[in-house]
Amino acid sequence: MGEAATPARRPGRPAQISRERIVRAVSTFDNIDAMTMRQLAERLDVRHGALYRWVKNRDELFDLISEVVVDRITEAVDEEPGDWRSQLRRLALLMREHFLALPGYASHLSRPHAHNPHSVDRLRRACAEIFARSGASRQEADHSCLVFITTMIGWLAAEEQPVPVGHVEPRFDLFLGVLLRGLPVRESDASAALGPGA
């Protein structure tokens, strides 16, 4: 979302800060988990207190980041033509592009914490609409989204980690191919996976 689409500034908010500027500044850090609010204010070239008029703490900062990232992803998915599989592949590629552009963001999301419900719900709805076009029922679409989003975040968090010497380099193309072949989920998949007597 461009600067022109930034919501109207509330009284007291400095004009030199915007959601997009904050996220761009965050992307310049090596690991956003190790970044402090004071360091972010310095990177934005504003006073510490000026940043706190936008976000009061790190939780609000991550909420703001998630809103911007999900805006970018859902807008681009909406513009993608083609069948549901190509749109799902596009969603996966966009998540990878935008999550990994913020070092440490996927790892942060992969750990238990209070997610921004508004952003998460928008991403989930966009995902569910794609599965609905595959002919999946509402329940199957919801389960498929859960599998897709949590698996994607886990993979991207793993991609952020350095590869130990002697270990295989993670290949996103292989991972994505396996993931897409297994979706959408069906009730028959669950019973088959657990096996007899489960």
C-alpha positions in Angstrom: 0.0 0.0 0.0 1.5 3.3 -1.0 2.0 6.4 1.0 -1.1 8.0 -0.5 -3.2 5.3 1.0 -2.0 5.9 4.5 -4.9 6.6 6.9 -5.6 10.1 7.9 -3.2 11.3 10.6 -4.6 11.6 14.1 -4.0 14.9 16.0 -0.5 14.8 17.5 0.9 12.3 15.1 4.1 13.6 13.5 3.7 13.9 9.7 7.2 12.5 9.0 6.1 9.0 10.2 3.8 6.7 8.4 3.0 3.0 8.6 5.0 2.3 5.4 8.0 4.3 6.7 7.9 2.3 10.0 7.9 -1.0 8.2 10.6 0.1 5.7 12.8 1.1 8.7 12.1 -2.2 10.5 13.2 -4.1 7.3 16.7 -2.5 7.7 17.4 -4.4 10.9 19.2 -7.8 10.9 16.6 -9.3 13.3 13.5 -7.4 14.4 13.3 -9.5 17.6 16.6 -7.9 18.8 15.5 -4.4 17.7 14.5 -1.9 20.4 11.9 0.9 20.0 14.7 3.5 20.7 16.8 2.0 17.9 13.8 2.1 15.5 13.1 5.8 16.4 16.8 6.5 15.6 16.5 4.7 12.3 13.4 6.8 11.5 15.3 9.9 12.6 12.6 11.0 15.0 12.4 11.4 18.8 11.6 8.4 20.8 8.4 10.0 22.0 7.3 10.6 18.4 7.3 6.9 17.6 5.3 6.2 20.7 2.5 8.3 19.4 2.1 5.7 16.7 2.9 2.5 18.6 3.0 2.4 22.4 5.0 -0.8 22.7 6.5 -3.8 20.7 3.1 -5.6 20.7 1.5 -2.6 18.9 4.5 -2.4 16.6 4.1 -6.0 15.5 0.4 -5.4 15.0 1.2 -2.5 12.7 3.7 -4.5 10.8 1.2 -7.3 10.4 -1.5 -4.9 9.1 0.9 -3.5 6.4 2.2 -6.9 5.4 -1.3 -8.4 5.1 -2.5 -5.4 3.2 0.3 -6.0 0.6 -0.4 -9.7 0.4 -4.2 -9.6 0.1 -4.1 -6.8 -2.5 -1.7 -8.7 -4.7 -3.7 -11.9 -4.4 -6.9 -10.2 -5.4 -5.2 -9.1 -8.6 -4.0 -12.7 -9.5 -6.1 -14.3 -12.3 -6.3 -18.0 -12.9 -7.5 -21.1 -11.0 -7.4 -21.7 -7.3 -4.1 -23.6 -7.4 -2.3 -20.7 -9.1 -3.8 -18.3 -6.7 -2.8 -20.4 -3.7 0.8 -20.7 -5.2 0.7 -16.9 -5.5 -0.4 -16.5 -1.9 2.5 -18.7 -0.8 5.1 -16.8 -2.8 3.8 -13.4 -1.5 3.9 -14.6 2.1 7.5 -15.7 1.5 8.5 -12.4 -0.2 7.0 -10.1 2.4 7.7 -12.2 5.5 11.3 -12.8 4.7 11.8 -9.1 3.8 11.5 -8.5 7.6 14.3 -10.6 9.2 12.9 -12.3 12.2 9.3 -11.7 11.4 8.3 -15.2 10.5 10.2 -16.6 13.5 8.3 -14.1 15.7 4.9 -15.3 14.2 5.8 -18.9 14.7 6.1 -18.5 18.5 3.0 -18.4 20.7 1.8 -14.8 21.2 -1.3 -12.7 20.8 -1.7 -12.2 17.1 -3.4 -9.2 15.6 -6.9 -10.7 15.1 -7.9 -8.2 12.4 -4.8 -9.0 10.2 -4.9 -12.7 10.8 -8.7 -12.8 10.0 -8.1 -11.0 6.7 -5.3 -13.3 5.7 -7.5 -16.3 6.7 -10.5 -15.0 4.7 -8.4 -14.5 1.6 -7.0 -18.0 1.9 -10.5 -19.5 2.6 -11.9 -17.8 -0.5 -9.2 -19.5 -2.6 -10.1 -22.9 -1.2 -13.8 -22.3 -1.7 -13.1 -21.9 -5.4 -11.7 -25.5 -5.4 -15.1 -26.8 -4.3 -14.1 -27.3 -0.7 -16.8 -27.0 1.9 -16.7 -24.2 4.5 -15.2 -26.6 7.1 -12.7 -28.0 4.6 -11.7 -24.5 3.6 -11.2 -23.5 7.2 -9.1 -26.6 8.0 -7.1 -26.1 4.7 -6.3 -22.5 5.7 -5.1 -23.6 9.1 -2.8 -26.2 7.5 -1.6 -23.8 4.8 -0.9 -20.7 7.0 0.7 -22.5 10.0 2.8 -24.7 7.7 4.0 -21.8 5.7 4.9 -19.7 8.8 6.8 -22.7 10.2 8.7 -23.2 7.0 9.6 -19.5 6.6 10.7 -19.4 10.3 13.0 -22.3 9.5 14.3 -20.5 6.3 15.4 -17.6 8.5 17.7 -19.8 10.5 21.3 -20.3 9.3 21.9 -23.8 7.8 24.3 -25.8 9.9 27.4 -27.2 8.1 26.6 -30.5 6.5 22.9 -29.9 6.5 20.8 -29.7 3.4 19.7 -26.2 2.2 15.9 -25.8 2.5 14.3 -25.8 -1.0 11.1 -23.8 -1.0 10.1 -25.2 -4.5 10.1 -28.8 -3.1 8.2 -27.8 0.0 5.6 -25.8 -1.9 5.0 -28.6 -4.3 4.3 -31.1 -1.5 2.1 -28.7 0.4 0.0 -27.8 -2.7 -0.5 -31.4 -3.7 -1.9 -32.2 -0.2 -4.5 -29.4 -0.2 -7.3 -28.9 0.2 -7.8 -31.3 3.1 -10.7 -33.8 3.2 -12.2 -35.8 6.0 -10.9 -39.0 4.2 -7.4 -37.7 4.6 -7.6 -37.6 8.3 -8.9 -41.1 8.8 -6.3 -42.5 6.3 -3.4 -40.6 8.0 -4.3 -42.0 11.5 -4.7 -45.5 10.3 -6.9 -48.3 11.6 -7.8 -48.3 15.2 -6.7 -44.7 15.8 
